[in-house]
Amino acid sequence: MRVLLAAAPSPARLHNLVPFAWALRTAGHDVKIAGEASFVDEILRTGCVAVDLAEPEALVEFAKLWRPDVVVSAAGTPVGDAVAIRLLGPLDEPGPSEAQTTFDTVPPSLRDASDARPVRHVPYFGPVVVPEWLRRKARRSRVLLSLTDATLAGPVFDAVAGVDAEAVWATDSSRIPAGVSMPPNVRLVDAAPPAALLPTCAAVVHDGDASLALAAVTQGVPQLSLTETAIGARIAAAGAGYVGAAEHIPELASLSTAANALRDEIAALPAPREVVASLG
């Protein structure tokens, strides 16, 4: 079967497609990922075959030439005679679509009711190397800090200073705002790959990263989103996280039961390979 995946120029949306793409490839299907010229290198880093499409109309032209049996995208737009499949993720909301089938990697308890078929979320953040410091057993609990906005460091540092845990943040000390003191239990590192780090964490603090939020859920890790997002609000409503101020950080450990329940819900969903097998 020939399968064409249409990737929006967004690493997060591409990464949501990758486990599906690899499940198709390992099942023996011919898979190509189409994207804008500026996004081709990002596609190639997934190990998949890329198709450079300079213009949106080029997708239709390529489909006429290659004649895929199935087209998969976040939009679910039909292309020629191919079966249109819509694949949703943490950045997407269910809505009207012309797709014949819709799959959703967000578990039902974190979604509004819809006709989408659930598929297990498999976190993917691109190629990673496990850093040397992560190859040693942690001496105490670990909290992952993922702050794109360094101005949030002050209140976050104040909150983690009172927690018996090592807080890990992949950043340079030069980004810490002037006048902000870093407590001794905060560790700055060159890289903190979520795929390698999350299984070792007791909590995650981020500023609205939807992909990281759902990845933390797959590991049963309580989280705090410092920024209001749709997925963050739903995780909080499920009792597995908070949305709001850094002062919630010391309370995250109390959410482990609800976080583990969400993890178990995701683990029970069909894996991408099982969904692929149903496509023929």
Secondary structure as a PSIPRED ss2 file (coil, helix, strand):
# PSIPRED VFORMAT (PSIPRED V4.0)

   1 M C   1.000  0.000  0.000
   2 R E   0.000  0.000  1.000
   3 V E   0.000  0.000  1.000
   4 L E   0.000  0.000  1.000
   5 L E   0.000  0.000  1.000
   6 A E   0.000  0.000  1.000
   7 A C   1.000  0.000  0.000
   8 A C   1.000  0.000  0.000
   9 P C   1.000  0.000  0.000
  10 S C   1.000  0.000  0.000
  11 P H   0.000  1.000  0.000
  12 A H   0.000  1.000  0.000
  13 R H   0.000  1.000  0.000
  14 L H   0.000  1.000  0.000
  15 H H   0.000  1.000  0.000
  16 N H   0.000  1.000  0.000
  17 L H   0.000  1.000  0.000
  18 V H   0.000  1.000  0.000
  19 P H   0.000  1.000  0.000
  20 F H   0.000  1.000  0.000
  21 A H   0.000  1.000  0.000
  22 W H   0.000  1.000  0.000
  23 A H   0.000  1.000  0.000
  24 L H   0.000  1.000  0.000
  25 R H   0.000  1.000  0.000
  26 T H   0.000  1.000  0.000
  27 A C   1.000  0.000  0.000
  28 G C   1.000  0.000  0.000
  29 H C   1.000  0.000  0.000
  30 D E   0.000  0.000  1.000
  31 V E   0.000  0.000  1.000
  32 K E   0.000  0.000  1.000
  33 I E   0.000  0.000  1.000
  34 A E   0.000  0.000  1.000
  35 G E   0.000  0.000  1.000
  36 E C   1.000  0.000  0.000
  37 A H   0.000  1.000  0.000
  38 S H   0.000  1.000  0.000
  39 F H   0.000  1.000  0.000
  40 V H   0.000  1.000  0.000
  41 D H   0.000  1.000  0.000
  42 E H   0.000  1.000  0.000
  43 I H   0.000  1.000  0.000
  44 L H   0.000  1.000  0.000
  45 R C   1.000  0.000  0.000
  46 T C   1.000  0.000  0.000
  47 G C   1.000  0.000  0.000
  48 C C   1.000  0.000  0.000
  49 V C   1.000  0.000  0.000
  50 A E   0.000  0.000  1.000
  51 V E   0.000  0.000  1.000
  52 D E   0.000  0.000  1.000
  53 L C   1.000  0.000  0.000
  54 A C   1.000  0.000  0.000
  55 E C   1.000  0.000  0.000
  56 P C   1.000  0.000  0.000
  57 E H   0.000  1.000  0.000
  58 A H   0.000  1.000  0.000
  59 L H   0.000  1.000  0.000
  60 V H   0.000  1.000  0.000
  61 E H   0.000  1.000  0.000
  62 F H   0.000  1.000  0.000
  63 A H   0.000  1.000  0.000
  64 K H   0.000  1.000  0.000
  65 L H   0.000  1.000  0.000
  66 W H   0.000  1.000  0.000
  67 R C   1.000  0.000  0.000
  68 P C   1.000  0.000  0.000
  69 D C   1.000  0.000  0.000
  70 V E   0.000  0.000  1.000
  71 V E   0.000  0.000  1.000
  72 V E   0.000  0.000  1.000
  73 S E   0.000  0.000  1.000
  74 A C   1.000  0.000  0.000
  75 A C   1.000  0.000  0.000
  76 G C   1.000  0.000  0.000
  77 T C   1.000  0.000  0.000
  78 P C   1.000  0.000  0.000
  79 V C   1.000  0.000  0.000
  80 G C   1.000  0.000  0.000
  81 D C   1.000  0.000  0.000
  82 A C   1.000  0.000  0.000
  83 V E   0.000  0.000  1.000
  84 A E   0.000  0.000  1.000
  85 I E   0.000  0.000  1.000
  86 R E   0.000  0.000  1.000
  87 L E   0.000  0.000  1.000
  88 L E   0.000  0.000  1.000
  89 G C   1.000  0.000  0.000
  90 P C   1.000  0.000  0.000
  91 L C   1.000  0.000  0.000
  92 D C   1.000  0.000  0.000
  93 E C   1.000  0.000  0.000
  94 P C   1.000  0.000  0.000
  95 G C   1.000  0.000  0.000
  96 P C   1.000  0.000  0.000
  97 S C   1.000  0.000  0.000
  98 E C   1.000  0.000  0.000
  99 A C   1.000  0.000  0.000
 100 Q C   1.000  0.000  0.000
 101 T E   0.000  0.000  1.000
 102 T E   0.000  0.000  1.000
 103 F E   0.000  0.000  1.000
 104 D E   0.000  0.000  1.000
 105 T C   1.000  0.000  0.000
 106 V C   1.000  0.000  0.000
 107 P C   1.000  0.000  0.000
 108 P H   0.000  1.000  0.000
 109 S H   0.000  1.000  0.000
 110 L H   0.000  1.000  0.000
 111 R C   1.000  0.000  0.000
 112 D C   1.000  0.000  0.000
 113 A C   1.000  0.000  0.000
 114 S C   1.000  0.000  0.000
 115 D C   1.000  0.000  0.000
 116 A C   1.000  0.000  0.000
 117 R E   0.000  0.000  1.000
 118 P E   0.000  0.000  1.000
 119 V C   1.000  0.000  0.000
 120 R C   1.000  0.000  0.000
 121 H C   1.000  0.000  0.000
 122 V C   1.000  0.000  0.000
 123 P C   1.000  0.000  0.000
 124 Y C   1.000  0.000  0.000
 125 F C   1.000  0.000  0.000
 126 G C   1.000  0.000  0.000
 127 P C   1.000  0.000  0.000
 128 V C   1.000  0.000  0.000
 129 V C   1.000  0.000  0.000
 130 V C   1.000  0.000  0.000
 131 P C   1.000  0.000  0.000
 132 E H   0.000  1.000  0.000
 133 W H   0.000  1.000  0.000
 134 L H   0.000  1.000  0.000
 135 R H   0.000  1.000  0.000
 136 R C   1.000  0.000  0.000
 137 K C   1.000  0.000  0.000
 138 A C   1.000  0.000  0.000
 139 R C   1.000  0.000  0.000
 140 R C   1.000  0.000  0.000
 141 S C   1.000  0.000  0.000
 142 R E   0.000  0.000  1.000
 143 V E   0.000  0.000  1.000
 144 L E   0.000  0.000  1.000
 145 L E   0.000  0.000  1.000
 146 S E   0.000  0.000  1.000
 147 L C   1.000  0.000  0.000
 148 T C   1.000  0.000  0.000
 149 D C   1.000  0.000  0.000
 150 A H   0.000  1.000  0.000
 151 T H   0.000  1.000  0.000
 152 L H   0.000  1.000  0.000
 153 A H   0.000  1.000  0.000
 154 G H   0.000  1.000  0.000
 155 P H   0.000  1.000  0.000
 156 V H   0.000  1.000  0.000
 157 F H   0.000  1.000  0.000
 158 D H   0.000  1.000  0.000
 159 A H   0.000  1.000  0.000
 160 V H   0.000  1.000  0.000
 161 A C   1.000  0.000  0.000
 162 G C   1.000  0.000  0.000
 163 V C   1.000  0.000  0.000
 164 D C   1.000  0.000  0.000
 165 A C   1.000  0.000  0.000
 166 E E   0.000  0.000  1.000
 167 A E   0.000  0.000  1.000
 168 V E   0.000  0.000  1.000
 169 W E   0.000  0.000  1.000
 170 A E   0.000  0.000  1.000
 171 T C   1.000  0.000  0.000
 172 D C   1.000  0.000  0.000
 173 S H   0.000  1.000  0.000
 174 S H   0.000  1.000  0.000
 175 R H   0.000  1.000  0.000
 176 I C   1.000  0.000  0.000
 177 P C   1.000  0.000  0.000
 178 A C   1.000  0.000  0.000
 179 G C   1.000  0.000  0.000
 180 V C   1.000  0.000  0.000
 181 S C   1.000  0.000  0.000
 182 M C   1.000  0.000  0.000
 183 P C   1.000  0.000  0.000
 184 P C   1.000  0.000  0.000
 185 N C   1.000  0.000  0.000
 186 V E   0.000  0.000  1.000
 187 R E   0.000  0.000  1.000
 188 L E   0.000  0.000  1.000
 189 V E   0.000  0.000  1.000
 190 D C   1.000  0.000  0.000
 191 A C   1.000  0.000  0.000
 192 A C   1.000  0.000  0.000
 193 P C   1.000  0.000  0.000
 194 P H   0.000  1.000  0.000
 195 A H   0.000  1.000  0.000
 196 A H   0.000  1.000  0.000
 197 L H   0.000  1.000  0.000
 198 L H   0.000  1.000  0.000
 199 P H   0.000  1.000  0.000
 200 T H   0.000  1.000  0.000
 201 C C   1.000  0.000  0.000
 202 A C   1.000  0.000  0.000
 203 A E   0.000  0.000  1.000
 204 V E   0.000  0.000  1.000
 205 V E   0.000  0.000  1.000
 206 H E   0.000  0.000  1.000
 207 D C   1.000  0.000  0.000
 208 G C   1.000  0.000  0.000
 209 D C   1.000  0.000  0.000
 210 A H   0.000  1.000  0.000
 211 S H   0.000  1.000  0.000
 212 L H   0.000  1.000  0.000
 213 A H   0.000  1.000  0.000
 214 L H   0.000  1.000  0.000
 215 A H   0.000  1.000  0.000
 216 A H   0.000  1.000  0.000
 217 V H   0.000  1.000  0.000
 218 T H   0.000  1.000  0.000
 219 Q C   1.000  0.000  0.000
 220 G C   1.000  0.000  0.000
 221 V C   1.000  0.000  0.000
 222 P C   1.000  0.000  0.000
 223 Q E   0.000  0.000  1.000
 224 L E   0.000  0.000  1.000
 225 S E   0.000  0.000  1.000
 226 L C   1.000  0.000  0.000
 227 T C   1.000  0.000  0.000
 228 E C   1.000  0.000  0.000
 229 T C   1.000  0.000  0.000
 230 A H   0.000  1.000  0.000
 231 I H   0.000  1.000  0.000
 232 G H   0.000  1.000  0.000
 233 A H   0.000  1.000  0.000
 234 R H   0.000  1.000  0.000
 235 I H   0.000  1.000  0.000
 236 A H   0.000  1.000  0.000
 237 A H   0.000  1.000  0.000
 238 A C   1.000  0.000  0.000
 239 G C   1.000  0.000  0.000
 240 A C   1.000  0.000  0.000
 241 G E   0.000  0.000  1.000
 242 Y E   0.000  0.000  1.000
 243 V E   0.000  0.000  1.000
 244 G C   1.000  0.000  0.000
 245 A C   1.000  0.000  0.000
 246 A H   0.000  1.000  0.000
 247 E H   0.000  1.000  0.000
 248 H H   0.000  1.000  0.000
 249 I H   0.000  1.000  0.000
 250 P H   0.000  1.000  0.000
 251 E H   0.000  1.000  0.000
 252 L H   0.000  1.000  0.000
 253 A H   0.000  1.000  0.000
 254 S H   0.000  1.000  0.000
 255 L H   0.000  1.000  0.000
 256 S H   0.000  1.000  0.000
 257 T H   0.000  1.000  0.000
 258 A H   0.000  1.000  0.000
 259 A H   0.000  1.000  0.000
 260 N H   0.000  1.000  0.000
 261 A H   0.000  1.000  0.000
 262 L H   0.000  1.000  0.000
 263 R H   0.000  1.000  0.000
 264 D H   0.000  1.000  0.000
 265 E H   0.000  1.000  0.000
 266 I H   0.000  1.000  0.000
 267 A H   0.000  1.000  0.000
 268 A C   1.000  0.000  0.000
 269 L C   1.000  0.000  0.000
 270 P C   1.000  0.000  0.000
 271 A C   1.000  0.000  0.000
 272 P H   0.000  1.000  0.000
 273 R H   0.000  1.000  0.000
 274 E H   0.000  1.000  0.000
 275 V H   0.000  1.000  0.000
 276 V H   0.000  1.000  0.000
 277 A H   0.000  1.000  0.000
 278 S C   1.000  0.000  0.000
 279 L C   1.000  0.000  0.000
 280 G C   1.000  0.000  0.000
